[in-house]
């Protein structure tokens, strides 16, 4: 019952915060402007502070969980500090890097932030199962976090897509949390799920607000963190190593294929294109809503396979 309350509080806080953040973004001229960008599907500037609203939902849910002693103060603080660092990186990307920054520097900063956050979480007692050495584990986790953040970012090109795909992944991790009695992971999953559902109320087509890179970074980090928490050693427990990656799902597969596709065409893997699944479906004439629902279906299948693989 207390966990359900955490979920509901996260949902309500996100639902209430998003309109306020939209007004703030309009006042500060924080828009995703499609002008001059051929990769953009939307036709007019849209505010992009939605990721902060999802984070507010998680923070509220964590607060309730802390009141009922479902998570320790150190666990909650470590997660919130790590999330703020990631949000800041994503927000800086929203403001600067897209136009002026070096993509390799961006990846390096993401990696360093990921390693530092994982070391903090290890220090406060969060268990990660795929490495017996904390430094090696943190380095591997850094690659997880960089990969997931950028994979989610690639999916954030259509109303409701990145948020919905993340929500489906979270359902998978929530199921594993129940099965493994992992209260911390369950609290994270329910808090972020509530935040996403509040956000999707405004992000469903036609969207009035985007999550921005701050949101895709935050969701990618969160999914990577949950995957790391459930991952087993790749040699001794391969199913529990690959299962959580599959639960992150289609974004990882699509990002991997995008990198291969771009390299085979002699392009930088960091360059954008219109070759993602949602792009191809939309270019064939499907509406945004039909395209997103098809992607949801693909994601649900992959997440289901990941759960089965993990629990075998």
ROGURO-168784 format. One record per residue: x, z, y of N, C-alpha, C in turn; residue in one letter. Coordinates in pm, whole numbers, plus 32768, in hexadecimal, padded with zeros to 4 digits. Atoms other than C-alpha are relative to their C-alpha. Layout:
XZYXZYXZYa
...
end
This chain:
805280007F8780008000800080568000807Ex
7FA67FFC7F8D811D805480EF80467F7A8016x
7FC080837FF681C37F0680A07F9F7F9A803Bx
806680597FC7807E7E4E80EC7FF2801A8095x
80077FDE7F7280717F07823780757FC3804Cx
7F8A803C7FC081D47E9282887FEB7F6B8015x
801D808F7FF5816A7D2B82437F9B7FE4806Fx
806980157F9C80317D4883198033801C808Dx
7FC77FE17F7D80EF7DEB8439805A7F8F802Ex
7FA880707FDE81F37CD5842E7FAE7F87802Dx
805880717FDE80DD7BD084357FC28012808Ax
80447FE67F8180257C72855880627FFA8074x
7F9E80007F93815D7CAB862A802E7F72801Ex
7FD9808C7FEA81C97B4085F77F907FB38044x
807480467FC9806A7AC286437FEE80208094x
80107FD77F7480637B87878A80787FD58054x
7F86801C7FB481CE7B4587EF800F7F6C8021x
7FE8808F7FEE81CA79CA87C87FC67FCA8084x
803380337F8080DF797E88EF804F80348078x
7FAF7FC97F9381AD7A6789CD80867FB98009x
7F818049800182ED79BA89627FED7F718032x
801D80887FCF824B786989A67FF87FFF8098x
80087FF67F6E81F978D58B09808B8015803Dx
7F797FE77FD0835C79588B3480547F807FFBx
7FB5807D800D83EF78118AB47FD97F9B806Bx
8030805C7F97831777488BA58038802A8087x
7FCD7FCD7F80838178278CC680957FE48010x
7F6E80137FFC84F278048C6C802B7F707FE1x
7FE6808D801F84D4768F8C1880537FF07F80x
7FBD80078082854576C48AB17FAC7FAA7FA4x
804F8062804984BA75898A1380587FB17FA0x
7FC380688052850F749E88F77FC87F7C8037x
802C807A7FBA84FD735C89C380257F867FACx
7FE28074805484DE721E88EE80367F87804Cx
7FD880747FB0853E71398A0E808D7FD27FDDx
7F7E803A801D8659705289A88036801E7F76x
7FD17FDE8087867370DA88437FA87FB77F9Ax
804E8053805D86046FDA873F7FDB804C7F81x
801D7FB38079860470E4862C7F88805C8011x
806F7FA57FE684EE71AD86D27F7B7FBC7FE2x
80858033801F838B718186547F9C8024806Dx
80607FD67F9A82D57247876180157FB08081x
800080597F8C8282719788A6801080478086x
7FF67FB77F82828B72AA89AC8053807F7FEBx
7FAF7F86800E836773DC89F57FAE80737FC6x
80417F8F8042831275088919805C807B8009x
7FAE7F867FFC838B7671894D803B80207F76x
7FBD7FEC8082848076E28840802F80907FE8x
7FDB7F7580188486785F88367FB5803F7F8Ax
804E7FCB806F83B3788086FB804F80547F9Fx
7FAE7FB3805D84D67901862B800980928028x
7FFB7F767FD084E67A3787057F7F80487FDBx
807F7FC3802883767A7586BB800180297F6Ex
7FF47FDD808E83BC7A6D85448056807C7FEFx
7FA77F8B800584D97B64857A7FB8807E8030x
804D7F8D7FD083F37C4986417FA380337F92x
80557FD9807083037C45851B804D804D7F96x
7FAC7FBB8062841A7CA284298026808B8031x
7FD57F807FC884927DB885117F8F80677FF8x
80737FA4800783357E4E85227FE5802B7F70x
80147FDF808D830E7E3B83AA806A80607FCBx
7F947FA5802884617EDF83777FE9808C8039x
801B7F7E7FC383FC7FF284697F9B80507FAFx
80647FBD805282C980448399803D802B7F7Bx
7FBF7FDF807F839780398259805E8077800Fx
7FA77F8E7FE7848F812982F47FB08081800Ex
80557F8A7FF18378821983537FDA803A7F78x
80287FD58086830D822481E68077800B7FA0x
7F857FEB804D8478823E816F80117F9A7F8Fx
7FEE806A8063846C80F380B480887FBD800Ex
7F76802F7FE985BA808B814E804A806C804Bx
7FB17F9D7FB686D7815D81D380167FD0808Fx
7FE380257F76872C8165834380747FA0800Bx
7F8C80587FFD887C80C182FD7FDC7F737FD0x
802A8083803187DC7FA982357FB37FB4806Cx
805080407F9786E17F61834980597FD78075x
7FA8801E7F8F87EC7F728458805D7F8C7FDFx
7FA6806D802788DC7E9183987FBB7F7A8000x
804C807E800387CF7D8B83607FDD7FD1808Cx
802880257F79875A7D9284C980787FCF8052x
7F87802B7FB788BB7D7C8559802D7F777FD1x
7FDB80838035890F7C5D84707FA27F92802Ex
806380637FD487CD7BAA84CB80107FDC8093x
7FEC80197F70880F7BD1863F80797FA78017x
7F8980557FF5896A7B3986167FDC7F6F7FDFx
80278086802A88D57A0F855F7FA17FC08065x
805B80347F9987BC79E9865D804D7FD3807Bx
7FAF80247F8B88BE79E6877380497F7D7FE8x
7FBC807E801F898578D386C57F9E7F8A8008x
8063806B7FFC8848780686987FD07FE3808Cx
802E80137F7787D7783F87FC806A7FBA8053x
7F9480467FBC892C77D5887C80017F6C7FD9x
800B808A802E8902769D87A97F8E7FB9804Ax
807080397FB587B07662884E80297FDB808Fx
7FDD80127F73884E768189A780757FA18017x
7F8180417FDE89AB75ED898D80337F9D7F98x
7FB1804D80608A3C756B88497FCA7F757FE6x
80388084801C894A744C881780397F95805Dx
7FD180627F9F89D473A88950809680068016x
7F767FF27FD38B2E7435898D805F80367F95x
7FAA7FB6805B8BAD74EE885B803F7FAB7F93x
7FBE803D80738C957496873D7FB8802F7F82x
804B7FD680788BCC749385F5805680527F9Fx
7FA97FB5805A8CF975108530801380908032x
7FF77F797FC88D1F7636861E7F81804E7FE3x
80807FC180208BAF767F85EA7FFF80317F70x
7FFD7FD9808D8BDC7683846E805E80757FEAx
7F9E7F94800F8D0E7761848D7FC680848032x
803E7F867FC98C53785C85687F9280327FA3x
80677FD9805F8B30785A8473803E80457F87x
7FBC7FC880758C20789E83558036808C801Ex
7FC97F7E7FDB8CD179BB84097F918068800Fx
80707FA37FEE8B867A58846A7FC780287F78x
80357FE280858B097A3E8303805780607FB4x
7FA37FA780468C417ADF82717FFB808C803Ax
80027F7C7FBE8C3C7BF983727F81804C7FDEx
807F7FBE801D8ACC7C4383357FFC80327F70x
80027FD8808C8AF57C4C81BA805D80777FE9x
7FA57F8E800D8C207D3681D77FBF80808034x
80487F8D7FCA8B4C7E1D82AF7F9880327F9Bx
80697FDB805F8A307E1681B1803B803D7F81x
7FBD7FC580748B207E588091802B808F8020x
7FCF7F7D7FD78BAF7F7E81537F9080688001x
806E7F9F7FF98A57801D817B7FB380097F7Dx
80377FE980858A077FF8800B7FA57F947FC8x
804F806D803789507EAC7FDF80507FBD7F91x
7FB98033807589A87E227E887FF57F687FF5x
7FFB809080198A147CB97E4F80467FEB7F79x
7FD47FFF808B8A417C607CE280607F947FD5x
7FB1806E80378B0E7B227CD680968010800Dx
7F707FEB7FF58C657BB67D24801E80957FFAx
7FD87F7380088D167CFB7CCF805980278074x
7FAA7FE57F8D8DF87CD97E017FB27FE78080x
805480117F888D4A7D147F52802F7F8F805Bx
7FCF806B7FA98E2D7C2480117FE17F777FC7x
80228080803F8E027B0B7F177F697FE98009x
8090800B7FF68C8E7B537F107FD27FDA808Bx
8026801D7F758C797B4B808C80207F6F8024x
7FDA808B7FE38D3179FC809C7F9D7FA07FBEx
8064805480438C4979637F977F7B8007804Ax
807D7FEE7FB78B2179F6805180017FB48084x
7FF6804C7F838BA1795881937FDB7F6E7FEDx
8024808B801E8B84780180F37F6A7FF37FE2x
80917FFF80188A26785780757FB47FFB8085x
80497FF27F8289BA78B881D3800C7F828055x
7FED807D7FB58A517785827C7FAA7F917FC4x
804D8069804389B276A281777F6B800E8016x
80907FEB7FF38859773F818B7FD17FED8090x
802880107F748851774D83087FF67F6D8026x
8001808E7FDC88A875DE832A7F997FB17FAFx
80678042805087C27578820C7F768016803Dx
80807FE47FBF869B762482B67FF57FB58084x
800080477F808700758984017FDB7F6D7FEEx
8021808B801B86E9742F83667F6C7FEC7FE6x
808F800B801D8582747782FC7FA8801E8079x
804E7FDA7F8B851A74E884567FE97F88805Bx
801880797FB484AF738E84C37F6F7FD78006x
808E802280058338739A84937FAE80818008x
80537F897FED8222748C84F07FE180467F7Cx
80257FAF807481FC75A383F180597FF17F87x
7FB4801F80798306751F83048063806E7FDAx
7F987F9F8021842F760C83147FC4808B7FE5x
80407F7F80158351773F83367FB780087F7Cx
804C8000807D827376DE8213805A7FFD7F86x
7FA18003806F83967687812E804080897FECx
7FC47F7A8008843577D781807F9D80657FC6x
80667FA5803482EE788D81397FF27FF37F69x
800B8015809182D977F07FDF807A803B7FB9x
7F877FC28038844278587F997FF280987FFDx
800F7F6E7FF783F379B9800C7FA080347F95x
805A7FD7806C82D279CC7F15804C800C7F7Cx
7FAD7FF9807883CE79827E038057807C7FFEx
7FAA7F8A7FFB84BD7A917E777FAF80827FFBx
80577F8A8008839D7B877EA27FDC801D7F6Ex
801E7FEF808F833E7B4C7D368077803C7FB6x
7F897FC7803F84A57B8E7CC880158091802Bx
7FF17F777FCF84A87CC77DA07FA580607FB5x
805C7FAF804F83747D4E7CF0803480107F72x
7FD27FFC808A84027CF27B9E807B80587FEEx
7F857FB3800985527D957BE77FFB80868047x
80117F827FB784C77EBB7CAF8068800F806Fx
7F9F80007F9185A67E5D7DD67FB380148082x
80567FDD7F8F84FB7F107EF580347FC68083x
7FC780367F8485EA7E9C80057FE27F6A800Cx
801D808F7FFE85C87D2C7FA77F6B7FE78013x
809180107FF2844E7D577F8B7FD580188091x
80207FE57F73843F7DED80E780287F8D8059x
7FD380747FB3850C7CCD81757FA07F8B7FEDx
80558072801E84387BC880C67F77800A803Fx
80877FEE7FC882E97C57812F80027FFF8099x
7FF77FFD7F6F835B7C95829580107F75803Cx
7FEA80887FCC83DA7B3382C97F887FA77FE2x
8077804F802182AF7A9D82147F91801A8065x
80657FE07F9A81C57B55830080217FBF8085x
7FD6803D7F8382907ADD842A7FEB7F698000x
8010809280098289797383B07F6C7FD98009x
808F80237FFE8111797383757FC6800E808Dx
802A7FF57F7580DA79F384D680307F8B8053x
7FC780727FB881BD78E085587FB77F7E7FDEx
803F807E802B811777CD84897F757FEC803Ex
8081800A7FBC7FCD781C8534800D7FA8807Dx
7FE7804E7F8680687776866980567F847FE6x
7FA3806D801D815D768A85BE7FC27F937FA9x
80438066804F806475D284E07FD87F8C805Ax
801B80787FB28028747085547F737FFF803Cx
7F95801A7F9E7FF9743C8675803D80838033x
7FBC7F837FDF80FB754A86BF800480178097x
7FF17FDB7F7380FE7603880A808580478019x
7F7D7FC27FF4824F76A987C480537FDD7F85x
7FA38017806D8381766186EC804F807F7FE6x
7FAA7F8E801D8461775C863C80897FF0803Fx
7F7D80187FC6859576B786D5806F80177F9Ax
7F8E7FE5805886F076CB8640801080967FEBx
7FFB7F6F801486D9784286797FAB80277F87x
80577FE2807185BB7847857D80337FC97F7Dx
7FCE8039807E864F7759847C807F80467FD2x
7F8A7FB180258799781884887FD580857FC2x
802C7F7D803086E2796284597FC07FF57F76x
8040800F8082860C78E6833880657FD77F95x
7F98802780608735783C8290805580777FD8x
7FB37F86801C87FE797D82AF7FB2805E7FA6x
80537FA3804D86DE7A4B82237FF27FD27F70x
800C8033808986AA796880F6808480097FB6x
7F7D7FF4803E8820796080B4801C80907FD8x
7FEA7F73801C882E7ADB80C77FB3802A7F82x
804F7FDF807687147AFC7FC9803A7FBE7F83x
7FC38045807387B779F87EE6807D804A7FD2x
7F857FB7802288FF7AB87EF47FE080847FBBx
80267F7F803A88507C007EA47FD57FF27F6Ex
802F8013808987BF7B6B7D6580617FB17FA9x
7FA68056804B88E37A907CFE8055804E7F9Ex
7FA67FC8806389A27ADE7BC280857FB98004x
7F7D803F80088B097A857B6E7FF27F737FC6x
8013808A802D8B2579077B4580327FE57F73x
7FCB801480878BE9792B79FF7FB180517F9Ax
803E7FA680618B447A5579577F687FFD8004x
809180037FF289E17A1F79D67FD77F84804Ex
8013807C7FB689BA78B17A327F6F7FED802Bx
808E80127FDD883B78B17A2B7FDC8053807Bx
801D7FAC7F8C883279D07B2280567FDA8079x
7FB380397F90893379167BF57FB67F88803Bx
803E807B7FD1887977CB7C077F6D80148028x
808D7FE97FE38715785A7C0C7FE3801A8093x
801B7FE77F72872578EB7D6F801A7F88805Bx
7FE8807A7FB187B977A67DF37F887FA47FF7x
807880528011869076EC7D607F89803B804Ax
80707FC27FB985A477E87DFE80087FE38096x
7FF880337F76862E778B7F557FC37F758003x
80528075801C85BA763D7ED480297F7C803Ex
7FED80897FD2858F74E67F6A80627FF38074x
7F9E80117F948657752380AB80907FF17FCEx
7F78800B8036879575527FDA80157F777FC0x
7FF5808280438752741A7F0A80057F908066x
800880697F9B86F773468037807F7FFD8056x
7F857FFB7FB1882673BE80FE80767FC77FB2x
7F9480368055890F73707FDA7FF97F687FFBx
801180918005887E72137FBD801E7FC18088x
7FE480357F7A889571E2813880967FF38017x
7F6E80057FF08A0A7233813380397F8C7FAFx
7FD1806E80558A467142800F7FDA7F7A803Ex
8031807C7FC58973703580B780537FD8807Bx
7FB7801F7F848A28704E820480917FDD7FE3x
7F75802080248B837052816880097F757FC2x
7FFE808480418B2D6F2080947FED7F908064x
801480637F968AC76E6D81D5806F80028068x
7F8F7FF67FA48C0D6ECA827F7FE1804F807Ex
80277FAF7F8D8B606FBF836A802F808F7FEDx
7FE17F7280088BB0712783BA7F8C80477FBBx
806D7FB580408AEE721782D87FB480598061x
80407FAC7F9B8A9A72D884167FA87FAF805Fx
805380537FAA89EE71AF84BB7F7080017FCEx
808D800380268873719484BD7FD67F767FD2x
80398081802787A17082841D7F6C80147FE0x
808E7FFA8023863C703183B37FEE7FEB7F6Ax
80048015809086847039823E7FCA80747FAFx
80387F8F804A85EA718981E57F797FD97FC3x
807E801F804484BC718F80FF7F8C7FFA8063x
80717FFE7FA283CE71ED821880067F88805Ex
7FF480787FAD845970D082EE7FCE7F857FB6x
80268076804F842B6FD281D87F687FFA7FEBx
80917FFC801382C6704381937FB77FDF8082x
804080197F7E826E70408304800F7F6E802Ax
7FE9808C7FDD83086EE783367FAA7FA17FACx
805980508054822C6E6882197F7080068030x
80857FFC7FC580FD6EC182EA7FB0807D7FE4x
80487F85801A809E701982697FFB8055807Fx
800E7FA77F8D801E710E836C806080767FF1x
7FA87F8B800480EA723F83C87FCC80687F9Dx
80387F9980597FFC7328830F800F7FD87F6Dx
7FF2802B808B7FFD725881CE809280057FD4x
7F717FFD801F8177723881DC802E808F7FE3x
7FD87F74801081A573AE82057FC7803B7F7Fx
803D7FCB807A80B273FF80EB80447FCA7F83x
7FB480368071816C73157FFF808480497FF0x
7F827FB6800582B173C080597FEB808F7FCDx
80227F7C8035820B751080187FF37FFB7F67x
8012800E809081AA74947EBE80847FF27FB6x
7F7A8010803C830D74237E70804980868000x
7FBD7F7D7FF5839175727EEA7FC880637F9Ax
803D7FA3805E829876357E15802F7FE67F71x
7FD1802380878304757A7CDC809080307FEBx
7F737FDA800D847775B67D1D800E80997FFCx
7FFB7F6D7FFF844077267D6F7FCE80377F7Ax
80327FD680838371774C7C3080697FEE7F93x
7F9480188062848B76B17B65806E80698010x
7F987F9C7FE68582779D7C0D7FDB80897FC8x
802D7F80803684B178CD7BAF800A80027F69x
7FFC80098092849378597A46809180087FCFx
7F737FFF8028860A78157A2F8039808D800Cx
7FC97F7C7FE6865A796A7AC47FD180667F99x
803B7F9B805785717A2C79DE800F7FE07F6Bx
7FEF8026808E85C779737899805D80607FB8x
end
